[in-house]
Amino acid sequence: MHAAASCGKSLNAVRGRVSLAYCHRPALVRPRYISLNGSTRWTAHPSSPAHRPTPALQTPSMPYVDIARGDDYVSLWYVTNSPTGHVGGFDPARPTVIMLHPFFLDSSWCDAQFGDPRLSAHYNLIAFDARAAGKTVSRPSGLQDAWTDAADLAFACHALWLSPAHVWASETIGANMAIRFAALFPEMCLSLTLLSVPSPTELEAFFHTYDELLHMWAHADDLDTLEFALMQIVSYIVGPDIDMDIADELIAYFEMSYPPFRRHLLAQLGNVLMNREPLTERELAAVTQPTLLIHGDRNQIHPLQYAERMAASLVNARGGAKLFVVKGGQGYLSVVPGWASIANQVFVKFLERQPHARSDLRPPAEPVQERMSRALDTLAELVHDPSIGHRGREEISSMSFSRISPQVQGLQTENFMHASKDSCKAFSPLGADGRPMRRYSERKHDHWFQGDRYWMSYAESGQMSEEDEEDYLRGHSGHSPMGALALEGQLETASKEIVRVSASHRAMFNPGTVERMDQLVVKSNLARVASATAIPLGRLIIRS
Protein backbone atom coordinates (compact mmCIF):
# COMPACT_ATOMS: atom_id res chain seq x y z
CA MET A 1 0.00 0.00 0.00
CA HIS A 2 1.14 3.51 -0.75
CA ALA A 3 0.01 6.95 0.26
CA ALA A 4 1.21 10.34 -0.86
CA ALA A 5 2.31 12.77 1.85
CA SER A 6 2.58 16.52 1.64
CA CYS A 7 5.17 17.77 4.08
CA GLY A 8 5.20 21.45 3.28
CA LYS A 9 2.65 22.28 5.95
CA SER A 10 4.22 24.28 8.72
CA LEU A 11 4.58 22.54 12.06
CA ASN A 12 3.67 25.81 13.76
CA ALA A 13 0.18 25.59 12.30
CA VAL A 14 -0.27 22.15 13.80
CA ARG A 15 1.20 23.36 17.07
CA GLY A 16 -1.42 26.11 17.22
CA ARG A 17 -4.23 23.62 16.66
CA VAL A 18 -2.94 21.39 19.43
CA SER A 19 -2.47 24.21 21.90
CA LEU A 20 -6.04 25.44 21.32
CA ALA A 21 -7.53 21.99 21.70
CA TYR A 22 -5.52 21.28 24.84
CA CYS A 23 -5.17 24.68 26.45
CA HIS A 24 -5.80 23.02 29.83
CA ARG A 25 -3.02 20.49 29.16
CA PRO A 26 0.25 22.42 29.50
CA ALA A 27 2.26 19.20 29.61
CA LEU A 28 1.57 18.62 25.91
CA VAL A 29 3.45 21.79 24.99
CA ARG A 30 7.21 21.61 24.52
CA PRO A 31 9.04 21.33 27.88
CA ARG A 32 10.63 24.75 27.46
CA TYR A 33 7.25 26.39 27.98
CA ILE A 34 6.30 24.66 31.22
CA SER A 35 7.61 24.89 34.75
CA LEU A 36 9.45 22.00 36.30
CA ASN A 37 8.15 23.00 39.74
CA GLY A 38 5.21 21.35 41.37
CA SER A 39 5.65 17.92 39.79
CA THR A 40 3.65 15.21 41.54
CA ARG A 41 5.47 12.06 42.60
CA TRP A 42 3.21 9.14 43.49
CA THR A 43 3.86 6.92 46.50
CA ALA A 44 0.87 4.66 45.79
CA HIS A 45 -1.31 3.82 42.83
CA PRO A 46 -2.74 7.08 41.41
CA SER A 47 -6.29 5.73 41.37
CA SER A 48 -6.29 5.53 45.17
CA PRO A 49 -8.24 8.58 46.51
CA ALA A 50 -6.15 8.68 49.68
CA HIS A 51 -3.02 9.34 47.65
CA ARG A 52 -4.44 11.63 44.98
CA PRO A 53 -3.07 15.19 45.47
CA THR A 54 -5.10 18.21 44.51
CA PRO A 55 -3.67 19.73 41.31
CA ALA A 56 -3.27 23.43 40.75
CA LEU A 57 -6.24 25.12 39.09
CA GLN A 58 -6.38 24.18 35.38
CA THR A 59 -2.75 22.99 35.42
CA PRO A 60 -2.70 19.32 36.50
CA SER A 61 0.83 17.99 37.01
CA MET A 62 1.80 14.77 35.31
CA PRO A 63 3.01 11.95 37.57
CA TYR A 64 6.08 9.78 37.67
CA VAL A 65 6.50 6.04 38.08
CA ASP A 66 9.36 5.26 40.46
CA ILE A 67 11.13 1.94 39.86
CA ALA A 68 13.81 1.24 42.48
CA ARG A 69 15.03 -2.35 42.26
CA GLY A 70 18.39 -3.51 43.57
CA ASP A 71 21.10 -1.06 42.51
CA ASP A 72 19.00 0.32 39.63
CA TYR A 73 16.72 3.33 39.80
CA VAL A 74 14.52 5.11 37.28
CA SER A 75 11.68 7.59 37.68
CA LEU A 76 9.64 7.47 34.48
CA TRP A 77 7.68 10.58 33.55
CA TYR A 78 4.45 9.99 31.65
CA VAL A 79 1.63 12.01 30.09
CA THR A 80 -1.93 10.96 29.34
CA ASN A 81 -4.99 12.39 27.59
CA SER A 82 -7.22 11.88 30.64
CA PRO A 83 -8.87 14.92 32.29
CA THR A 84 -6.97 14.31 35.54
CA GLY A 85 -3.61 13.87 33.83
CA HIS A 86 -2.97 10.35 35.13
CA VAL A 87 -4.21 6.81 34.53
CA GLY A 88 -6.80 7.07 37.29
CA GLY A 89 -8.81 9.28 34.92
CA PHE A 90 -8.89 6.80 32.03
CA ASP A 91 -12.28 5.89 30.57
CA PRO A 92 -12.70 2.16 31.33
CA ALA A 93 -14.79 1.69 28.18
CA ARG A 94 -11.95 2.77 25.86
CA PRO A 95 -8.91 0.74 24.83
CA THR A 96 -5.52 2.00 25.96
CA VAL A 97 -2.64 2.89 23.62
CA ILE A 98 0.95 3.10 24.90
CA MET A 99 3.06 5.49 22.81
CA LEU A 100 6.85 5.30 22.65
CA HIS A 101 8.43 8.49 21.34
CA PRO A 102 11.15 8.75 18.64
CA PHE A 103 14.83 8.69 19.61
CA PHE A 104 16.45 12.01 20.66
CA LEU A 105 12.91 13.30 21.46
CA ASP A 106 10.47 12.84 24.35
CA SER A 107 6.76 12.29 25.01
CA SER A 108 5.89 15.92 24.24
CA TRP A 109 6.60 15.09 20.57
CA CYS A 110 3.59 12.76 20.57
CA ASP A 111 1.28 15.79 20.34
CA ALA A 112 0.48 14.97 16.70
CA GLN A 113 -1.22 11.87 18.12
CA PHE A 114 -2.61 13.38 21.34
CA GLY A 115 -4.04 16.27 19.32
CA ASP A 116 -5.69 14.04 16.70
CA PRO A 117 -9.37 13.44 17.59
CA ARG A 118 -9.31 10.17 15.66
CA LEU A 119 -7.12 8.87 18.50
CA SER A 120 -7.71 11.09 21.53
CA ALA A 121 -11.53 10.92 21.32
CA HIS A 122 -11.71 7.13 21.21
CA TYR A 123 -8.66 5.79 23.05
CA ASN A 124 -6.87 6.27 26.35
CA LEU A 125 -3.39 7.50 25.43
CA ILE A 126 -0.30 7.29 27.59
CA ALA A 127 3.28 8.16 26.63
CA PHE A 128 6.41 7.56 28.71
CA ASP A 129 9.72 9.41 28.60
CA ALA A 130 12.47 6.83 28.15
CA ARG A 131 15.72 6.93 30.11
CA ALA A 132 17.85 9.98 29.29
CA ALA A 133 14.84 11.61 27.62
CA GLY A 134 12.47 14.36 28.70
CA LYS A 135 11.79 14.53 32.45
CA THR A 136 12.64 10.94 33.28
CA VAL A 137 15.44 10.62 35.84
CA SER A 138 17.54 7.46 35.96
CA ARG A 139 20.78 6.05 37.28
CA PRO A 140 23.11 5.46 34.29
CA SER A 141 24.24 1.90 33.72
CA GLY A 142 26.58 0.26 31.27
CA LEU A 143 24.07 -2.61 31.10
CA GLN A 144 21.32 -0.58 29.45
CA ASP A 145 20.03 -1.89 26.13
CA ALA A 146 16.70 -2.46 24.38
CA TRP A 147 15.90 -5.45 26.62
CA THR A 148 16.27 -3.36 29.79
CA ASP A 149 14.13 -0.61 28.23
CA ALA A 150 11.41 -3.21 27.60
CA ALA A 151 11.63 -4.25 31.24
CA ASP A 152 11.22 -0.59 32.30
CA LEU A 153 7.97 -0.46 30.34
CA ALA A 154 6.73 -3.71 31.92
CA PHE A 155 7.55 -2.47 35.43
CA ALA A 156 5.63 0.75 34.71
CA CYS A 157 2.57 -1.10 33.36
CA HIS A 158 2.57 -3.34 36.42
CA ALA A 159 2.91 -0.41 38.84
CA LEU A 160 0.09 1.56 37.17
CA TRP A 161 -2.24 -1.46 36.94
CA LEU A 162 -2.59 -0.85 33.22
CA SER A 163 -4.86 -3.19 31.31
CA PRO A 164 -3.43 -4.87 28.19
CA ALA A 165 -2.75 -2.09 25.69
CA HIS A 166 -1.95 -1.48 22.05
CA VAL A 167 1.66 -0.33 21.59
CA TRP A 168 2.70 2.40 19.13
CA ALA A 169 6.48 2.77 18.79
CA SER A 170 8.46 5.24 16.70
CA GLU A 171 11.96 4.91 15.27
CA THR A 172 14.97 2.90 16.38
CA ILE A 173 14.95 2.84 20.19
CA GLY A 174 11.16 2.76 20.56
CA ALA A 175 10.69 0.02 17.95
CA ASN A 176 13.39 -2.22 19.43
CA MET A 177 11.93 -1.75 22.89
CA ALA A 178 8.39 -2.54 21.72
CA ILE A 179 9.34 -5.77 19.92
CA ARG A 180 11.10 -7.10 23.00
CA PHE A 181 8.23 -5.99 25.25
CA ALA A 182 5.74 -7.90 23.08
CA ALA A 183 7.94 -11.02 23.12
CA LEU A 184 8.57 -11.09 26.88
CA PHE A 185 5.21 -9.78 28.13
CA PRO A 186 2.61 -10.92 25.59
CA GLU A 187 -0.34 -10.56 27.98
CA MET A 188 0.39 -6.81 28.38
CA CYS A 189 0.43 -6.09 24.62
CA LEU A 190 -2.74 -6.29 22.49
CA SER A 191 -1.11 -5.26 19.22
CA LEU A 192 2.14 -3.81 17.93
CA THR A 193 2.60 -0.86 15.55
CA LEU A 194 6.11 0.18 14.49
CA LEU A 195 6.88 3.41 12.63
CA SER A 196 10.13 3.66 10.66
CA VAL A 197 11.23 0.08 11.17
CA PRO A 198 14.95 0.15 12.03
CA SER A 199 17.62 -1.94 10.36
CA PRO A 200 19.23 -4.55 12.66
CA THR A 201 22.19 -2.20 13.18
CA GLU A 202 23.03 1.10 11.53
CA LEU A 203 24.07 0.87 7.88
CA GLU A 204 27.80 0.43 7.43
CA ALA A 205 27.84 3.38 4.99
CA PHE A 206 26.28 5.59 7.66
CA PHE A 207 27.67 4.17 10.91
CA HIS A 208 30.93 6.11 11.19
CA THR A 209 29.36 9.34 9.94
CA TYR A 210 26.64 9.07 12.57
CA ASP A 211 29.24 8.33 15.24
CA GLU A 212 31.32 11.37 14.29
CA LEU A 213 28.29 13.67 14.23
CA LEU A 214 27.24 12.54 17.71
CA HIS A 215 30.77 13.29 18.93
CA MET A 216 30.73 16.71 17.24
CA TRP A 217 27.35 17.41 18.86
CA ALA A 218 28.50 16.39 22.34
CA HIS A 219 31.83 18.26 22.24
CA ALA A 220 30.99 21.36 20.19
CA ASP A 221 32.88 24.45 21.34
CA ASP A 222 30.83 27.06 19.49
CA LEU A 223 27.34 27.61 18.13
CA ASP A 224 28.25 27.21 14.44
CA THR A 225 29.81 23.78 15.02
CA LEU A 226 26.84 22.64 17.10
CA GLU A 227 24.27 23.85 14.58
CA PHE A 228 26.19 22.24 11.73
CA ALA A 229 26.23 18.85 13.50
CA LEU A 230 22.55 19.08 14.45
CA MET A 231 21.43 20.08 10.96
CA GLN A 232 23.41 17.19 9.48
CA ILE A 233 21.69 14.75 11.86
CA VAL A 234 18.25 16.22 11.19
CA SER A 235 18.78 16.06 7.43
CA TYR A 236 19.86 12.43 7.66
CA ILE A 237 16.81 11.46 9.73
CA VAL A 238 14.09 13.55 8.07
CA GLY A 239 15.75 14.13 4.69
CA PRO A 240 17.73 16.97 3.08
CA ASP A 241 14.53 18.67 1.85
CA ILE A 242 13.14 19.09 5.37
CA ASP A 243 10.85 22.06 5.99
CA MET A 244 12.84 24.74 7.83
CA ASP A 245 10.12 25.31 10.43
CA ILE A 246 10.45 21.68 11.48
CA ALA A 247 14.26 21.85 11.34
CA ASP A 248 14.24 24.98 13.53
CA GLU A 249 12.07 23.30 16.15
CA LEU A 250 14.03 20.05 16.18
CA ILE A 251 17.39 21.83 16.44
CA ALA A 252 16.07 24.12 19.20
CA TYR A 253 14.84 21.10 21.13
CA PHE A 254 18.18 19.30 20.73
CA GLU A 255 20.07 22.39 21.90
CA MET A 256 17.91 22.64 25.02
CA SER A 257 17.62 18.95 25.90
CA TYR A 258 21.08 17.71 24.90
CA PRO A 259 23.50 20.67 24.90
CA PRO A 260 27.21 19.93 25.27
CA PHE A 261 27.01 20.54 29.03
CA ARG A 262 24.50 17.65 29.22
CA ARG A 263 26.45 15.36 26.95
CA HIS A 264 26.28 12.56 29.51
CA LEU A 265 22.61 12.13 28.49
CA LEU A 266 23.62 12.03 24.83
CA ALA A 267 26.26 9.40 25.66
CA GLN A 268 23.60 7.33 27.42
CA LEU A 269 21.34 7.46 24.35
CA GLY A 270 24.23 6.91 21.96
CA ASN A 271 25.23 3.74 23.79
CA VAL A 272 21.78 2.20 23.26
CA LEU A 273 21.52 3.42 19.67
CA MET A 274 24.97 2.54 18.33
CA ASN A 275 25.73 -0.63 20.31
CA ARG A 276 22.42 -2.42 19.75
CA GLU A 277 22.36 -6.12 18.95
CA PRO A 278 20.22 -7.34 16.04
CA LEU A 279 17.18 -9.47 16.78
CA THR A 280 17.40 -13.12 15.75
CA GLU A 281 14.75 -14.97 13.74
CA ARG A 282 13.83 -16.88 16.91
CA GLU A 283 13.28 -13.66 18.88
CA LEU A 284 11.15 -12.14 16.11
CA ALA A 285 9.10 -15.33 15.93
CA ALA A 286 8.21 -14.85 19.62
CA VAL A 287 5.95 -11.90 18.68
CA THR A 288 2.40 -13.27 18.39
CA GLN A 289 0.32 -10.07 18.50
CA PRO A 290 -1.25 -8.45 15.41
CA THR A 291 1.51 -6.26 13.98
CA LEU A 292 1.49 -3.21 11.70
CA LEU A 293 4.66 -1.75 10.19
CA ILE A 294 4.56 1.80 8.76
CA HIS A 295 7.61 2.82 6.78
CA GLY A 296 8.64 5.57 4.35
CA ASP A 297 9.94 4.50 0.97
CA ARG A 298 12.59 7.28 1.03
CA ASN A 299 14.01 6.56 4.47
CA GLN A 300 17.75 6.82 3.80
CA ILE A 301 19.11 5.54 7.13
CA HIS A 302 16.68 2.60 7.38
CA PRO A 303 15.86 1.48 3.82
CA LEU A 304 12.51 -0.10 3.04
CA GLN A 305 14.00 -3.51 2.41
CA TYR A 306 14.64 -3.97 6.15
CA ALA A 307 10.99 -3.29 6.96
CA GLU A 308 10.06 -5.90 4.35
CA ARG A 309 12.48 -8.38 5.92
CA MET A 310 11.05 -7.81 9.39
CA ALA A 311 7.48 -8.26 8.12
CA ALA A 312 8.54 -11.59 6.62
CA SER A 313 10.34 -12.63 9.84
CA LEU A 314 7.32 -11.98 12.10
CA VAL A 315 5.98 -15.39 11.14
CA ASN A 316 3.81 -15.82 14.24
CA ALA A 317 2.17 -12.39 14.25
CA ARG A 318 -1.57 -12.98 14.33
CA GLY A 319 -2.96 -12.59 10.81
CA GLY A 320 0.54 -11.93 9.47
CA ALA A 321 2.51 -8.70 9.85
CA LYS A 322 1.08 -5.86 7.69
CA LEU A 323 3.42 -3.35 6.01
CA PHE A 324 2.12 0.08 4.98
CA VAL A 325 4.47 2.17 2.85
CA VAL A 326 4.22 5.96 3.04
CA LYS A 327 5.03 7.33 -0.40
CA GLY A 328 7.81 9.89 -0.05
CA GLY A 329 8.10 9.26 3.70
CA GLN A 330 11.46 9.32 5.44
CA GLY A 331 12.23 9.47 9.18
CA TYR A 332 10.26 10.88 12.14
CA LEU A 333 6.96 9.80 10.53
CA SER A 334 5.10 10.54 13.76
CA VAL A 335 6.46 14.11 13.93
CA VAL A 336 6.35 15.60 10.42
CA PRO A 337 2.70 16.79 10.05
CA GLY A 338 1.88 15.34 6.61
CA TRP A 339 3.34 11.93 7.37
CA ALA A 340 1.99 11.90 10.94
CA SER A 341 -1.59 12.40 9.74
CA ILE A 342 -1.26 9.48 7.33
CA ALA A 343 0.31 7.28 10.01
CA ASN A 344 -2.48 8.17 12.46
CA GLN A 345 -5.15 7.28 9.91
CA VAL A 346 -3.57 3.92 9.11
CA PHE A 347 -3.12 3.19 12.82
CA VAL A 348 -6.76 3.98 13.63
CA LYS A 349 -8.02 1.70 10.85
CA PHE A 350 -5.72 -1.04 12.14
CA LEU A 351 -7.09 -0.64 15.69
CA GLU A 352 -10.67 -0.71 14.47
CA ARG A 353 -10.06 -4.22 13.13
CA GLN A 354 -8.90 -5.47 16.53
CA PRO A 355 -11.26 -6.89 19.20
CA HIS A 356 -12.52 -4.22 21.57
CA ALA A 357 -10.69 -4.09 24.92
CA ARG A 358 -11.61 -2.28 28.12
CA SER A 359 -9.20 -0.37 30.36
CA ASP A 360 -10.33 -1.27 33.86
CA LEU A 361 -7.70 -0.63 36.51
CA ARG A 362 -7.27 -3.86 38.46
CA PRO A 363 -4.44 -5.11 40.65
CA PRO A 364 -2.11 -7.42 38.70
CA ALA A 365 -2.91 -11.09 39.08
CA GLU A 366 0.76 -11.93 39.66
CA PRO A 367 3.28 -10.24 41.98
CA VAL A 368 5.91 -8.25 40.13
CA GLN A 369 8.80 -10.45 41.29
CA GLU A 370 7.13 -13.62 40.00
CA ARG A 371 6.13 -12.04 36.68
CA MET A 372 9.61 -10.69 36.05
CA SER A 373 11.12 -14.03 36.97
CA ARG A 374 8.97 -15.71 34.32
CA ALA A 375 10.07 -13.08 31.79
CA LEU A 376 13.72 -13.85 32.57
CA ASP A 377 13.03 -17.53 31.95
CA THR A 378 11.45 -16.61 28.60
CA LEU A 379 14.47 -14.52 27.67
CA ALA A 380 16.84 -17.32 28.67
CA GLU A 381 14.96 -19.70 26.40
CA LEU A 382 14.90 -17.25 23.49
CA VAL A 383 18.64 -16.61 23.52
CA HIS A 384 19.70 -20.11 24.66
CA ASP A 385 21.43 -18.79 27.78
CA PRO A 386 20.22 -20.60 30.96
CA SER A 387 22.29 -18.31 33.18
CA ILE A 388 19.88 -15.43 32.48
CA GLY A 389 17.09 -17.26 34.29
CA HIS A 390 19.12 -17.20 37.54
CA ARG A 391 19.78 -13.46 37.57
CA GLY A 392 18.49 -11.36 40.43
CA ARG A 393 16.36 -14.05 42.03
CA GLU A 394 16.26 -12.03 45.24
CA GLU A 395 15.24 -8.77 43.55
CA ILE A 396 14.92 -8.50 39.79
CA SER A 397 15.64 -5.10 38.23
CA SER A 398 15.45 -3.89 34.66
CA MET A 399 19.21 -4.43 34.33
CA SER A 400 18.66 -8.15 35.00
CA PHE A 401 17.36 -8.35 31.41
CA SER A 402 20.51 -6.89 29.83
CA ARG A 403 22.11 -8.75 26.92
CA ILE A 404 25.21 -6.54 26.93
CA SER A 405 28.50 -8.41 27.05
CA PRO A 406 30.95 -7.58 29.89
CA GLN A 407 33.33 -5.96 27.40
CA VAL A 408 30.67 -3.66 25.91
CA GLN A 409 29.33 -2.93 29.40
CA GLY A 410 32.76 -1.66 30.43
CA LEU A 411 33.05 0.46 27.28
CA GLN A 412 29.60 1.97 27.75
CA THR A 413 30.36 2.80 31.37
CA GLU A 414 33.70 4.35 30.38
CA ASN A 415 32.06 6.36 27.60
CA PHE A 416 29.50 7.77 30.02
CA MET A 417 32.18 8.64 32.58
CA HIS A 418 34.27 10.44 29.95
CA ALA A 419 31.23 12.37 28.76
CA SER A 420 30.37 13.39 32.32
CA LYS A 421 33.89 14.63 33.08
CA ASP A 422 34.01 18.45 33.08
CA SER A 423 30.65 18.57 31.30
CA CYS A 424 29.61 21.46 33.53
CA LYS A 425 32.34 23.54 31.84
CA ALA A 426 31.22 22.66 28.33
CA PHE A 427 29.74 25.10 25.83
CA SER A 428 26.16 26.24 26.32
CA PRO A 429 24.07 27.33 23.31
CA LEU A 430 21.35 28.71 25.60
CA GLY A 431 20.68 32.28 26.64
CA ALA A 432 19.91 33.58 30.11
CA ASP A 433 16.26 32.56 29.65
CA GLY A 434 17.23 28.93 29.02
CA ARG A 435 16.27 29.05 25.33
CA PRO A 436 18.43 28.90 22.20
CA MET A 437 20.10 32.16 21.32
CA ARG A 438 18.76 32.02 17.75
CA ARG A 439 16.80 29.92 15.34
CA TYR A 440 18.88 27.85 12.97
CA SER A 441 17.28 29.56 9.98
CA GLU A 442 18.41 32.96 11.35
CA ARG A 443 22.11 32.16 11.22
CA LYS A 444 24.35 34.23 8.94
CA HIS A 445 25.65 32.68 5.70
CA ASP A 446 28.97 34.51 5.65
CA HIS A 447 31.46 31.70 6.12
CA TRP A 448 32.72 28.91 3.88
CA PHE A 449 31.67 26.44 6.61
CA GLN A 450 28.02 27.09 5.79
CA GLY A 451 26.43 25.51 2.72
CA ASP A 452 23.18 25.84 0.84
CA ARG A 453 20.49 23.16 0.62
CA TYR A 454 22.65 21.29 -1.88
CA TRP A 455 25.55 21.40 0.62
CA MET A 456 27.63 23.62 -1.67
CA SER A 457 29.88 26.06 0.23
CA TYR A 458 31.01 29.48 -0.98
CA ALA A 459 34.01 31.63 -0.14
CA GLU A 460 31.82 34.74 -0.27
CA SER A 461 28.38 35.46 1.13
CA GLY A 462 26.69 35.30 -2.27
CA GLN A 463 24.47 32.29 -2.96
CA MET A 464 23.74 30.36 -6.12
CA SER A 465 21.54 32.27 -8.55
CA GLU A 466 18.33 30.76 -9.89
CA GLU A 467 19.91 30.16 -13.31
CA ASP A 468 22.96 28.51 -11.77
CA GLU A 469 20.70 26.42 -9.53
CA GLU A 470 18.75 25.17 -12.56
CA ASP A 471 22.01 24.29 -14.33
CA TYR A 472 23.19 22.50 -11.23
CA LEU A 473 19.98 20.49 -10.98
CA ARG A 474 20.14 19.52 -14.66
CA GLY A 475 23.71 18.38 -14.23
CA HIS A 476 22.86 16.30 -11.15
CA SER A 477 19.51 14.88 -12.17
CA GLY A 478 19.03 11.38 -10.88
CA HIS A 479 21.61 11.88 -8.12
CA SER A 480 21.11 12.36 -4.41
CA PRO A 481 21.64 15.91 -3.04
CA MET A 482 25.05 16.68 -1.62
CA GLY A 483 25.08 15.60 2.01
CA ALA A 484 22.61 12.77 1.46
CA LEU A 485 23.91 9.24 1.54
CA ALA A 486 24.40 7.51 -1.78
CA LEU A 487 23.08 4.15 -0.62
CA GLU A 488 22.98 2.38 -3.95
CA GLY A 489 24.75 -0.91 -3.34
CA GLN A 490 25.65 0.12 0.24
CA LEU A 491 22.74 -1.35 2.19
CA GLU A 492 24.79 -3.69 4.36
CA THR A 493 24.48 -3.15 8.11
CA ALA A 494 27.46 -2.65 10.38
CA SER A 495 28.96 -5.93 11.56
CA LYS A 496 29.43 -6.82 15.22
CA GLU A 497 33.15 -6.16 14.83
CA ILE A 498 32.52 -2.63 13.52
CA VAL A 499 30.12 -1.93 16.40
CA ARG A 500 32.60 -3.27 18.95
CA VAL A 501 35.56 -1.33 17.57
CA SER A 502 33.51 1.84 17.33
CA ALA A 503 32.40 1.44 20.96
CA SER A 504 36.02 1.14 22.08
CA HIS A 505 37.00 4.22 20.07
CA ARG A 506 34.08 6.15 21.50
CA ALA A 507 35.23 5.37 25.02
CA MET A 508 38.81 6.50 24.29
CA PHE A 509 38.01 9.58 22.21
CA ASN A 510 37.27 12.07 24.98
CA PRO A 511 38.21 15.67 25.83
CA GLY A 512 41.28 14.52 27.76
CA THR A 513 42.79 12.78 24.76
CA VAL A 514 41.98 15.75 22.55
CA GLU A 515 43.88 18.10 24.89
CA ARG A 516 46.91 15.81 24.88
CA MET A 517 46.71 15.57 21.09
CA ASP A 518 46.70 19.37 20.78
CA GLN A 519 49.92 19.54 22.80
CA LEU A 520 51.70 17.11 20.50
CA VAL A 521 50.28 17.63 17.06
CA VAL A 522 52.28 20.78 16.26
CA LYS A 523 55.69 19.17 16.55
CA SER A 524 55.00 15.44 16.41
CA ASN A 525 54.13 12.89 13.80
CA LEU A 526 50.88 10.92 13.78
CA ALA A 527 52.47 7.80 15.23
CA ARG A 528 53.62 9.67 18.33
CA VAL A 529 50.23 11.34 18.75
CA ALA A 530 48.49 7.96 18.48
CA SER A 531 50.76 6.35 21.08
CA ALA A 532 50.41 9.26 23.50
CA THR A 533 46.63 9.45 23.28
CA ALA A 534 45.82 5.72 23.01
CA ILE A 535 43.80 6.40 19.87
CA PRO A 536 44.40 4.07 16.92
CA LEU A 537 46.31 5.68 14.09
CA GLY A 538 43.46 5.20 11.63
CA ARG A 539 41.20 7.25 13.87
CA LEU A 540 43.49 10.25 13.52
CA ILE A 541 43.58 10.22 9.73
CA ILE A 542 40.89 12.31 8.09
CA ARG A 543 38.80 10.09 5.87
CA SER A 544 38.12 11.39 2.41
Secondary structure, DSSP 8 states (H G I E B T S, - for coil): -EEE----S-HHHHHHHHHHHTTT-GGGS-GGGS-STT-EE-SS-TT-GGG----BTTB---EEEEEEETTEEEEEEEEESSTTSSGGG--TTS-EEEEE--TT--GGGGHHHHT-HHHHTTSEEEEE--TTSTT-EE---TT-SHHHHHHHHHHHHHHTT---EEEEEEHHHHHHHHHHHHHH-GGGEEEEEEES---SS-BHHHHHHHHHHHHHHHT--SHHHHHHHHHHHHHHHH-TT--HHHHHHHHHHHHHHS-GGGHHHHHHHHHHHHT-----HHHHHT--S-EEEEEETT-SSS-HHHHHHHHHH-TTSTT--EEEEEET--S-TTTSHHHHHHHHHHHHHHHHTS----------SS-HHHHHHHHHHHHHHHHT-GGGGGTTSSS--GGGG----HHHHHHHHHHHHHHHTTGGGS---B-TTSSBSS-GGGS---STT-B-TT--B-SSS----HHHHHHHHHHTTTS--TTS---TT---B--HHHHHHHHHHHHH-SHHHHHHHHHHHTTS-HHHHHHHHT--HHHHS---
